[in-house]
Amino acid sequence: GKVDIECDILVVGAGPGGYSAAFRAADLGMKAVIVERYSTLGGVCLNVGCIPSKALLHNAAVIDEVAHMATNGIKFGKPEVDIDALRGYKDQVINKLTGGLAGMAKMRKVEHVRGLGTFLDANHMEVQVTTGTGQERSGEKKVVKFAQAVIAAGSQAVKLPFIPNDPRIIDSTGALELKAVVKRMLIIGGGIIGLEMGTVYSTLGARLDVVELSDGLMQGADRDLVKVWQDWNKHRFDNIMLSSKTTSIVPKEDGVWVTFEGPNAPAEAQCYDLVLYSTGRSPNGKKVGAENAGVIVDERGFIVVDKQMRTNVPNIYAIGDLVGQPMLAHKAVHEAHVAAENAAGHKAYFDARVIPGVAYTDPEVAWVGLTEDQAKKDGIKITKGVFPWAASGRAIANGRTEGFTKLIFDAENGQLLGGAIVGPHAGDMIGEICLGIEMGADAVDIGKTIHPHPTMGESIGMAAEVAKGVCT
Ligand code: FAD
């Protein structure tokens, strides 16, 4: 058949995984093409994920901080929120970054082919050309011939079948559109994405309810960290319904009426102005015609890969959200580099020991490696060092002493296995713990490293010092 474009490496999907793979491959001398249906590069993370959520969270955190300063004797008036301008700010942030990516692609001669890609076989992809900013199809088709390919088509929000279509019932993408300030909001699913968006809406004036099937919010993090976050954020919530679920959602004129089932759930239906469902994301592995290329996709839509990020078809790699948990941008980028380097003939492996997780709430909750709760469950003998921020000069000066820093060491040899931080900017600090784990650091290495004083980062050194039985 006809071939319109030929390349060494085709990448389908322009999220952090896709553009990182294409850029690395181009840097290693390959002619790279990215097939992406949207007009901008950046995928979920830049357009409707990590970045816009943080742009809004930053503003929310400043509003909260300013209110908190009343306790220090400084009072400001009630903030006047111009929601259109705030949305504009968020869009500006996105445009700056997607514009930057377009520039970097151009510099590397990475071609962006606009459209919806479907594999024809293991060396050809058909692209149904899209126009505008979105997915409107022009009717035109192009065929790209490639020597190697990287599948980086990402994931999308799961919409449970009983959730009706209504403009007041939204996923994270809808929440980031920030259409209006609301009074009562329900979050279905108490994970990071739901709680981050809830933080924004609550600071802008919404009362929150959250319903979560499991017995705790922010699953994955140790419960002692989550408790600190929860205590600090009590004022945002009317009702936190754990071990509970929604049983019906009925949009009516006066609001969305929801009924629940569970130990902490009210018996009567509740009325909300806005309902956010954030119950997880499902991989897009089944949406690229991977089977036409012979690539094995499991029934949930995940693509199976080896440590080189290679699928069962030797010239096709897969990376990012669609190869498995955790669905995080920094994991996608790391995998992208491994895939691109292998495609370019180098030997690379995904052998990272740990992948950090961060909730960019206020306070932030960050963790990496072995958690204390997991160690208990698995019967792993650990020594922990905890440094409460109430003992930190800097935290006291900042008026934010609620947090703590925790390190988890192997009880036998003192090697660092994990760590967690709750407090403002915890996410910015967790990287040191990641490095420590990757480098095989032990408590002495960290405890004897001179940290700048007075900083919150210092709490990591102090936590290592107090790990009893290791340093003393
Ligand atoms: P994606 O970013 O999902 O990109 C996939 C791209 O593929 C999309 O642009 C899509 O249009 C395109 N595509 C799919 N199929 C086709 C096709 N057939 N043809 C053409 N194009 C196609 N992670 C973090 O690490 N930190 C955070 O703070 C964070 N915050 C988040 C907040 C929210 C609200 C959400 C939803 C997610 C957040 N994430 C965060 C997760 C992060 O966005 C993802 O892990 C990351 O985007 C995954 O990257 P990816 O490259 O796998 O794919």
Residues whose N, C-alpha, C, O or C-beta is under 5 A from the ligand:
A	BS01	FAD	V12 G13 A14 G15 P16 G17 G18 V35 E36 R37 Y38 G42 G43 V44 C45 V48 G49 C50 S53 G115 L116 G117 A152 A153 G154 S155 S172 I193 K287 V288 I319 G320 D321 L322 M327 L328 A329 H330 A332
